[in-house]
Amino acid sequence: MAAWDPLVLLGAFLAVLASESVLLYASTALGNVELTFNKWLLASLLAALVWVAVAAAGVVFVTRSELPPVPAALVALTAGGLAAATMVPGLCFAPILATSWRRGLLVSAYHLLLRGVLYLLAGVAAVTLLRLFLASATV
């Protein structure tokens, strides 16, 4: 089974779409933006497409680039990807959610911050579970 199998990619996209939907719902609540089901679905799909495109571009650039993996270049690539993944949906949220462009960027910033909290929570849970399993295996 190849890593680029269409079913694997479809499953990964659906997982990203599910997480985007939950994060967008919370970020619009924090940004005080009215949300209907159609707006929520369209904005979630847009955010998921942008995040998948940024991740795919990063993977292609890192794996197919002839440049040596310099830490400064990887930090710049990550910062550019985060900026693109925040600015593009943020500016597109304004017409989709029928709000100002500033409010759209605010929702996108909340979205990014909530994503960081989610990843931090997942990492802490994984480390805690690993420590529990290792502690029980050594007894």
C-alpha positions as CSV (number, residue, x, y, z in Angstrom):
1,M,0.0,0.0,0.0
2,A,1.6,3.3,-1.2
3,A,1.5,6.4,0.9
4,W,-0.2,8.3,-1.9
5,D,-3.1,5.8,-2.2
6,P,-6.3,7.6,-3.1
7,L,-8.3,6.1,-0.3
8,V,-5.6,7.1,2.2
9,L,-5.6,10.7,0.9
10,L,-9.4,10.8,1.0
11,G,-9.4,9.6,4.6
12,A,-6.8,12.2,5.5
13,F,-8.8,14.9,3.8
14,L,-12.0,13.8,5.6
15,A,-10.1,13.9,8.9
16,V,-8.8,17.4,8.2
17,L,-12.4,18.5,7.2
18,A,-13.8,17.1,10.4
19,S,-11.2,18.9,12.5
20,E,-11.7,22.1,10.5
21,S,-15.4,22.0,11.1
22,V,-15.1,21.8,14.8
23,L,-12.4,24.4,15.0
24,L,-14.3,26.8,12.7
25,Y,-17.4,26.4,14.8
26,A,-15.5,27.4,18.0
27,S,-13.6,30.2,16.3
28,T,-16.7,31.8,14.9
29,A,-18.3,31.6,18.3
30,L,-15.2,33.4,19.8
31,G,-15.3,35.9,16.9
32,N,-19.0,36.6,17.5
33,V,-20.0,35.8,13.9
34,E,-23.4,34.4,13.0
35,L,-23.2,31.0,11.4
36,T,-25.6,28.9,9.3
37,F,-25.1,25.4,8.2
38,N,-24.3,26.3,4.6
39,K,-21.8,29.0,5.6
40,W,-20.2,26.6,8.1
41,L,-19.8,23.8,5.6
42,L,-18.5,26.1,2.8
43,A,-16.0,27.9,5.2
44,S,-14.9,24.5,6.6
45,L,-14.3,23.1,3.2
46,L,-12.3,26.2,2.2
47,A,-10.1,26.1,5.3
48,A,-9.5,22.4,4.9
49,L,-8.5,22.8,1.2
50,V,-6.1,25.6,2.1
51,W,-4.5,23.6,4.9
52,V,-4.2,20.5,2.7
53,A,-2.6,22.6,-0.1
54,V,-0.1,24.2,2.3
55,A,0.8,20.9,3.7
56,A,1.2,19.2,0.3
57,A,3.3,22.1,-1.0
58,G,5.5,21.9,2.1
59,V,6.0,18.1,1.7
60,V,6.7,18.5,-2.1
61,F,9.2,21.3,-1.4
62,V,11.0,19.5,1.3
63,T,11.2,16.1,-0.4
64,R,11.9,17.2,-4.0
65,S,14.1,20.2,-3.3
66,E,17.8,20.0,-4.1
67,L,18.6,22.4,-1.3
68,P,20.1,21.0,1.9
69,P,17.8,21.0,4.8
70,V,19.0,24.2,6.5
71,P,17.1,24.9,9.7
72,A,16.6,28.5,8.8
73,A,15.0,27.6,5.5
74,L,12.7,25.1,7.2
75,V,11.6,27.7,9.7
76,A,11.0,30.2,6.9
77,L,9.0,27.6,5.0
78,T,6.9,26.8,8.1
79,A,6.3,30.5,8.9
80,G,5.3,31.2,5.3
81,G,2.9,28.2,5.3
82,L,1.3,29.3,8.6
83,A,0.9,32.9,7.2
84,A,-0.7,31.6,4.0
85,A,-2.9,29.2,5.9
86,T,-4.1,32.1,8.1
87,M,-4.4,34.9,5.6
88,V,-6.1,33.1,2.7
89,P,-9.0,31.7,4.7
90,G,-9.2,34.8,6.8
91,L,-9.7,37.0,3.7
92,C,-12.1,34.5,2.2
93,F,-14.1,34.2,5.4
94,A,-15.3,37.8,5.0
95,P,-17.6,37.2,2.0
96,I,-18.6,33.7,3.0
97,L,-19.5,34.6,6.6
98,A,-20.9,38.0,5.6
99,T,-18.7,40.0,7.9
100,S,-15.9,42.5,7.6
101,W,-12.4,41.5,6.5
102,R,-11.0,42.3,9.9
103,R,-13.5,40.0,11.6
104,G,-12.7,37.3,9.0
105,L,-9.0,37.6,9.9
106,L,-9.9,37.5,13.6
107,V,-11.8,34.3,13.1
108,S,-8.9,32.9,11.2
109,A,-6.5,33.9,13.9
110,Y,-8.7,32.2,16.5
111,H,-8.8,29.2,14.3
112,L,-5.0,29.0,14.2
113,L,-4.8,29.5,18.0
114,L,-7.4,26.8,18.7
115,R,-5.5,24.4,16.3
116,G,-2.3,25.0,18.4
117,V,-4.2,24.2,21.6
118,L,-5.7,21.1,20.0
119,Y,-2.2,19.9,18.9
120,L,-0.8,20.6,22.4
121,L,-3.7,18.7,24.0
122,A,-3.2,15.7,21.7
123,G,0.6,15.7,22.3
124,V,0.1,15.8,26.1
125,A,-2.4,13.0,26.0
126,A,-0.1,10.9,23.8
127,V,2.9,11.4,26.1
128,T,0.8,10.6,29.2
129,L,-0.5,7.4,27.6
130,L,3.0,6.4,26.5
131,R,4.3,7.0,30.0
132,L,1.5,4.9,31.5
133,F,2.1,2.1,29.1
134,L,5.8,2.1,29.7
135,A,5.4,2.3,33.5
136,S,3.0,-0.7,33.4
137,A,5.3,-2.7,31.1
138,T,8.4,-2.3,33.4
139,V,6.6,-3.5,36.6
